[in-house]
Amino acid sequence: MSSVKGGRTILIFLILIVIILISGVSISLFLLQKETQTRKTVEVSLEEFQIRSAKVETALKDAEKQIEIFKGKSKDADDKINSLMEELDLEAALRDEIKAENKKLKELIEAEGKSKVEMRQRLAAEIEAVQVKLKEAETKAAGSLEESAGLKKKIEDLQKKNDGLEQRMKEIEKSAAAAAAPAANRNEIIPVPGSPADEKVNLDRIVITPESAREGRVLNVDSETEFLIFDMGSKNGVNQGDVLSIYRGKSYLGDVKVSRVQEEMSAADFIPPFSSHKVRKNDQVVPKR
């Protein structure tokens, strides 16, 4: 019995060993198969990796070439940037210089404009003052002409009265001889003493001047504009630019130059140092001797 049990035990043990061996072989085969599959997978992966590595190397070489190209382009770009920066700096300097010049020009233009405005205002004021003076002179001239016309009429009336007095002088020649002779020498009319009161004429040294004698007398003196008006004109042979002398009796006063001529009267300017302060109405006007 014990030998039978021992044989069973060995048989069981052998069976177990066989099973273990079979299991080990199966496991080994399985592992070998797995290893083979894994190796094949690794080989495929290695081939793919090599292919990829080759591609990567190619791409890397291309990238290196591109990098070299980019480096060259970057260097050119840096040179261009540096050149542009220098140009920008130069342009900025020029711009600052132009701004400074523009500022100076603007200041000059503003100063010139201000000066022109001041000059225009000054000229406008001067023109206005001249216009005012012109109007005043025109008004005075118009008044002087009116006054001259009145004086001319008065002179005509006085000359008529003088003619009457001369006739009376002839009638009473003997009684007026002493007074008439000096009057003739002075080319003046003096009222006859003893004549009736209603026929007496108060004359202020009236000069009787024939037209042919080219001798007249002062009608008006303008001391502001320094000219005088006398009772001779174009019909007496007076021309613009003529130089005439002013006398008071036999005293020479000075010279004047004719500036305006009308038919029966003229205006003349004083020739310095002669001035209006030395002349008065009824002074004689004769050609320059």
C-alpha positions in Angstrom: 0.0 0.0 0.0 2.7 2.4 0.8 4.4 1.7 -2.5 1.2 2.3 -4.3 0.8 5.6 -2.6 4.4 6.5 -3.3 3.9 5.6 -7.0 0.8 7.9 -7.1 2.6 10.7 -5.5 5.5 10.4 -8.0 3.0 10.2 -10.8 1.2 13.3 -9.6 4.5 15.0 -9.1 5.6 14.0 -12.6 2.2 15.2 -13.9 2.7 18.5 -12.1 6.2 18.8 -13.5 4.9 18.1 -17.0 2.2 20.6 -16.5 4.6 23.1 -15.2 7.0 22.4 -18.1 4.1 22.6 -20.6 3.1 25.9 -19.0 6.6 27.1 -19.1 7.0 26.1 -22.7 3.7 27.8 -23.5 4.7 30.9 -21.7 8.1 30.8 -23.3 6.5 30.4 -26.7 4.0 33.2 -25.9 6.8 35.4 -24.7 8.9 34.5 -27.8 6.1 35.3 -30.0 5.5 38.6 -28.2 9.2 39.3 -28.4 9.2 38.6 -32.1 6.2 40.8 -32.6 7.8 43.5 -30.4 11.1 43.2 -32.4 9.2 43.5 -35.6 7.4 46.5 -34.3 10.6 47.9 -33.0 12.3 47.3 -36.3 9.4 49.0 -38.2 9.5 51.8 -35.7 13.3 52.0 -36.1 13.0 52.1 -39.9 10.4 54.8 -39.5 12.6 56.6 -37.1 15.5 56.4 -39.4 13.3 57.7 -42.2 12.1 60.4 -40.0 15.6 61.0 -38.8 16.8 61.3 -42.4 13.9 63.7 -43.1 14.7 65.6 -40.0 18.4 65.8 -41.0 17.4 67.0 -44.5 15.0 69.5 -42.9 17.7 70.5 -40.5 20.1 71.0 -43.4 17.5 73.0 -45.2 16.8 74.9 -42.0 20.5 75.6 -41.6 20.6 76.9 -45.2 17.5 79.0 -44.5 19.2 80.2 -41.3 22.3 81.2 -43.3 20.1 82.9 -45.8 18.1 84.6 -43.0 21.4 85.6 -41.4 22.5 87.2 -44.7 19.1 88.9 -45.0 19.2 89.9 -41.4 22.6 91.4 -41.9 21.4 93.3 -44.9 18.3 94.3 -42.9 20.5 95.5 -40.1 22.6 97.5 -42.5 19.5 98.9 -44.1 18.1 99.6 -40.6 21.3 101.3 -39.6 21.3 103.3 -42.8 17.7 104.2 -42.3 18.4 105.2 -38.7 21.2 107.4 -39.9 18.9 108.9 -42.5 16.2 109.3 -39.8 18.7 111.0 -37.5 19.8 113.3 -40.4 16.2 113.9 -41.3 15.4 114.7 -37.7 18.4 117.1 -37.6 17.3 118.7 -40.9 13.7 118.9 -39.6 14.9 120.6 -36.4 16.9 123.0 -38.5 14.0 123.6 -40.8 11.7 124.2 -37.8 14.2 126.7 -36.4 14.4 128.5 -39.8 10.6 128.4 -40.1 10.3 129.9 -36.7 12.7 132.6 -37.6 10.9 133.2 -40.9 7.6 133.3 -39.0 8.9 135.8 -36.5 10.3 137.9 -39.4 7.0 137.7 -41.3 5.1 138.6 -38.1 7.4 141.5 -37.5 7.2 142.6 -41.1 3.4 142.3 -41.0 3.3 144.3 -37.8 5.6 146.9 -39.3 3.4 147.0 -42.5 0.3 147.4 -40.3 1.9 150.2 -38.3 3.1 151.8 -41.6 -0.4 151.5 -43.1 -1.9 153.1 -40.0 0.7 155.8 -40.0 0.2 156.4 -43.7 -3.6 156.4 -43.2 -3.3 158.9 -40.4 -1.0 161.1 -42.6 -3.3 160.8 -45.6 -6.3 161.7 -43.4 -4.3 164.7 -42.0 -3.3 165.7 -45.5 -6.9 165.4 -46.7 -8.1 167.5 -43.8 -5.4 170.1 -44.6 -6.4 169.9 -48.2 -10.1 170.5 -47.4 -9.1 173.4 -45.1 -6.9 174.8 -47.9 -9.7 174.4 -50.4 -12.1 176.1 -48.0 -9.6 178.9 -47.5 -8.9 179.2 -51.2 -12.6 179.3 -51.9 -13.0 182.0 -49.2 -10.0 183.8 -50.6 -11.5 183.8 -54.1 -14.8 185.0 -52.8 -12.9 187.7 -50.9 -10.9 188.5 -54.0 -14.0 188.9 -56.0 -15.5 191.2 -53.4 -12.2 193.1 -53.2 -12.2 193.4 -57.0 -15.6 194.8 -57.0 -14.6 197.2 -54.3 -11.5 198.2 -56.3 -13.7 198.9 -59.3 -16.0 201.1 -57.2 -13.0 202.9 -55.7 -11.5 203.4 -59.2 -14.7 204.9 -60.3 -14.6 207.2 -57.3 -11.0 208.0 -58.1 -11.9 208.9 -61.6 -14.5 211.3 -60.2 -11.9 212.7 -57.9 -9.4 213.2 -60.7 -12.1 215.2 -62.7 -12.7 217.3 -59.6 -9.0 217.8 -59.2 -8.7 219.1 -62.7 -11.4 221.6 -62.0 -9.8 222.8 -58.8 -6.2 222.4 -60.1 -4.9 225.6 -58.7 -6.2 225.0 -55.1 -5.0 221.3 -55.1 -1.7 221.7 -56.9 0.4 221.3 -53.7 -1.4 218.0 -52.9 -1.7 216.6 -56.4 1.9 216.9 -57.5 3.3 214.5 -54.8 0.4 212.2 -55.4 1.3 212.0 -59.1 4.9 211.3 -58.3 3.9 208.4 -56.0 1.3 207.2 -58.6 -1.3 207.6 -55.7 -4.6 209.4 -55.3 -5.0 211.6 -52.2 -8.4 213.0 -51.3 -8.5 216.8 -52.0 -8.8 218.9 -48.9 -11.9 221.0 -48.8 -14.0 218.7 -50.9 -17.6 218.2 -49.8 -18.1 215.6 -47.0 -20.5 213.5 -49.0 -17.9 213.1 -51.8 -15.0 212.2 -49.6 -13.7 208.6 -50.0 -11.4 207.1 -47.3 -8.7 205.3 -49.4 -5.9 203.3 -47.9 -3.0 204.2 -50.3 -4.8 202.9 -53.4 -2.4 202.4 -56.4 -3.8 203.3 -59.8 -2.2 200.8 -62.2 -2.9 200.8 -65.9 -3.2 197.3 -67.4 -0.4 198.1 -69.8 2.0 199.0 -67.0 2.0 195.5 -65.5 1.8 196.9 -62.0 -0.7 195.8 -59.5 -1.4 195.5 -55.8 -1.8 192.8 -53.1 -5.4 191.8 -52.6 -4.9 189.1 -49.9 -2.1 187.4 -47.9 -2.4 183.8 -46.5 0.2 183.5 -43.8 -0.6 179.8 -43.1 0.1 178.5 -46.6 2.6 181.3 -47.5 1.1 182.8 -50.7 -0.6 186.0 -51.8 -3.2 187.1 -54.3 -2.7 190.2 -56.5 -4.9 192.0 -59.0 -3.1 191.1 -62.3 -3.8 188.1 -64.5 -3.3 186.7 -68.0 -4.8 189.8 -69.6 -2.0 191.8 -68.0 0.6 189.5 -69.5 1.3 187.6 -66.2 2.4 184.0 -66.8 2.9 181.1 -64.4 6.5 181.0 -63.2 7.0 184.8 -63.4 9.1 186.4 -60.7 7.6 189.7 -59.3 8.8 192.2 -56.7 6.8 193.6 -53.8 7.1 197.3 -52.9 5.6 199.5 -50.2 5.9 202.9 -51.7 9.6 203.1 -52.8 10.7 200.4 -50.2 11.6 197.0 -51.7 10.2 194.2 -49.6 11.0 191.0 -51.5 10.2 188.7 -54.4 7.4 186.2 -55.2 6.9 183.6 -57.9 3.6 183.2 -59.7 2.1 179.8 -59.1 -1.5 180.2 -60.5 -2.9 182.6 -63.1 -6.4 183.7 -63.9 -7.7 186.3 -66.3 -7.8 189.2 -63.8 -5.9 188.0 -60.8 -3.1 185.6 -59.8 -1.5 183.8 -56.9 2.2 183.8 -56.0 4.4 182.0 -53.5 7.0 183.8 -51.4 10.7 183.3 -52.3 12.7 182.9 -49.0 13.8 184.6 -47.0 10.8 186.8 -48.0 7.6 185.7 -46.1 4.0 186.7 -45.5 4.8 188.5 -42.3 6.4 191.4 -44.3 3.5 191.9 -46.6 0.1 193.5 -46.2 -2.8 194.4 -48.4 -2.4 197.1 -51.1 1.4 196.7 -51.3 2.6 197.2 -54.9 3.3 194.2 -57.2 5.7 195.0 -60.1 7.9 192.9 -62.5 11.3 191.9 -61.2 13.8 194.7 -61.9 
